[in-house]
Amino acid sequence: MPFRTTAVLLLLCAPTAALAHDGHVHAEATPEQTSTAAPPADAVTGAGEFRFRYNAELSELPAEVNEHLVKAHGGFAKAPNGEIYFGLKNCGPVRISADLKTKTVIPSSEAVRTGGLHNTAYLNRDGGVLVLPDNEHAEIHIISKEGQDIARMGRPAVNDYYRDEANPYRPTDVEFAAGGRMVVCDGYSPGKYVLTADVDKAEYEDFYFGGAVPGDGRTSGKFSTNHGVTLDPADNALVIADRERQWLQRFNQEGEFLGSIDLVDANPCDVDFVDWQGEQLAVVGCLQGKDGEPGVVKLVRGDKVIATLRPQEDLGIKEFDHIHNAAGVVVGGKLYVLCYGWNPGCYAVLEHVSE
């Protein structure tokens, strides 16, 4: 099967007119009268024991998702039962079955459907709770996994930056730290703070850390764009993707800097962790690769990059100009990497090639 059906492809790869926020340029997609063939069956990407190919069957999306995919600007959340969730503007939350075959749009309120759903977190309680930061409307949606509204959080007021309403609030990701505290990255605002919140009360806490990095270099605990935050299950560290500085910063629960991982000339958007053959790997979706090359996925063992996946350059999937999120999952003993693109929006499942 092709990467997308031809009818949908006519809508998705687009020359664009610029929209802006701090960090990168957004764009409104316009129709392009071309289509894309599926990658060659023998095309692979990666290196050594971590080589992957495109899985056409698992990459298929239903029409009600595909028609809105050009607006994709989000990321994945994994539930303990193997289901995966992501948000999509003008569509709402989408559930992927544990076998990666079935994708279902979850009915939701207009506020959720029309929100700039930038990422997704899953809270394993009360039957399953989804938390979706909305960077366009300066709020965070808290809903059940079936789509019912639970609460909505607006802008914080934890310091002088936020108390001045002239300063924007543009949350890009949320995560749940040890003990259930919610951690919020305000990555698209000039503030660049990492906030905390009580999800039960739907209220921000006083504690925060971070802020904008001074100058052009790297500064521990400061950010260019604190785009994504993920809890490392191995040690409960908060791992924050600092996009333009091309590294991952690690913090303890008190916001103290623990260390970093160099992404080797790629701009990380977010991190996922997957257990594979007795070891933990980090799967890092990167907006761009070296010298502005199309988006890549970095696989990291410990603090070292062990493979780079290039969906556009190696597999010929032209829609992957930018990779906004990636996730690693194991299904039936096989490793897969899910890729979620931005500008234009796209989705693909890459399957590990066994030796």
C-alpha angles and dihedrals in degrees: 000000000000122000088257130357113268093246091057095040089063087068104042119059104066146177104223149204113234127256118176146214130158111290105024143005121268122208140197111233120230128193119280120193098226138093134207128231121221115268115267111276092241096048113119136176133200131044142273113337091356105070122140140189133200116268106209097188095052092043093062117114129194118256094252089060098037094055090062099035094102087073094054111139104145145083147233133276120193122213123209091249091060098258117134128210135197136169126234127189114248089010106057129212118350127202122213115200120240091254089053091235104102125057119188130186110227112220110242142165122283091251090058096041094051095041125110091250100198102174142345137232127190123216113198102220141083089032092308131318127212122206117196123184113216109205093181096057098032096239145100122234119214112193140156116260086254091058104258115143114248103168144330126218121207130192120325126236101203099127142007093277093062096036087063101076090200087074113084126237113208112166114200106179144005132199137177115241127201110303093026099280110152116232119202128196113209090196103154097051124083088243095070092195129159108223134192130217144180105238093196092059093031087227134128118243124226094246119095138144141186127053135181119321113245116235128343103305135078121279121185111244095013127095144214091195114348088203104165140014127200133176112235104225091205096066108357092249118153108237113202123192108225097196111195092036088056098225142100117238120207123209137177122235090273093057095254115149113249104174145296146248121221112225093202103238098328129115108234120212101179144339133235128185127217133178111229126174095337099316137086119241128191115223111203122190109208125199092215137004132220116332092358096305116158119289120293140189117231121206111207130194112192103323098330131092107234101176141010120211116206110190095178102038099038103027099032096234096150096190091072097087087134131019112211100177142359135188135192120221135171116219122176091347093306126114119231133181118209115207125199118191137201132207094039102024115231143159133207140165117219118202124212113247111226118223 
